[in-house]
Amino acid sequence: MAEVLFYERPVPLNRNDHKNLRMKAVPNVKFAMNAHSVPLTGVEFGIAARDLLILFAGTGVADAGPIALLGLRQNENLYVDANGQWAPDTYIPAFVRRYPFVLAEKPAGQDGDDFTVFLDEQYEGFSDSEGQRLFQEDGTDSELLTNAVGFLGEFQQNVARTKWFMEQLVKHDLLEARNVQLQKEGKDGQQGRSINLNGLFVINEQKLRELDEKTTQEFLREGVLGWVYAHLLSLTNIDRLARRLDVREEAEAAAGATN
């Protein structure tokens, strides 16, 4: 299954196995605490760029995809605190908001739609006694499940549109490698350390300006030119991300001093 980050025990949603399953809202996103990046769709760029650093990641240009960089250390999300609370007034990517459900491709050879709905049976909000039902007594989808599946479908459409966008960036050679490098100052006479993140790409603004008129018009018509500039504007958020790390490290140092 692709893109099952967060999901500890993903299983296909089944009307028989899950006929009595209920779901209650859990007021935290502890499941995302260790995600230092998550995939992002192009339609999110505009609003995400206010708060998040939008980059492209992959083993190479050909397989690169857009991400929101959420941390500067492995297995750390700087937007989620120790209580599992996402930073207030800060955009939460749809990739996170769709949990505990996910659309996953069916194995080759199975009949029906290309995708099927999975859920994480380990999600702490699931039970047989508390919360809203996923299925009504007659076996039809509840309003909760209908809305969740609708959100998944919209998300998948946005993924497909983003895939086309990435194909255009590759086709016109607009991506260039960019390593994120931060030099942390040492304290109390100690030597500072550097943070290096590799395998990242950004859009080359010079090559963007050199695009022919036909391609530029296509980008404008398809609404993706705005995505490009939202990405470029978001690059300044590296400073805000670094400040989040400073605050986190200061809290860790203070906690260590009191132990």
Secondary structure, DSSP 8 states (H G I E B T S, - for coil): --S-TT-SSEEE--TTTTTT-EE---S--GGGTT-SEEE--GGGHHHHTTTSEEEEESSSGGG-EEEEE--SSTT--TTB-TTS-B-TT----HHHHTTTEEEEE--TT--S-SEEEEEETT-TTEESSSSEESB-TTS-B-HHHHHHHHHHHHHHHHHHHHHHHHHHHHHTT-EEE--EEEEE--STT---EEEEE-SEEEE-HHHHHT--HHHHHHHHHHT-HHHHHHHHHHTTHHHHHHHHHHHHHHHHHHHHHH-
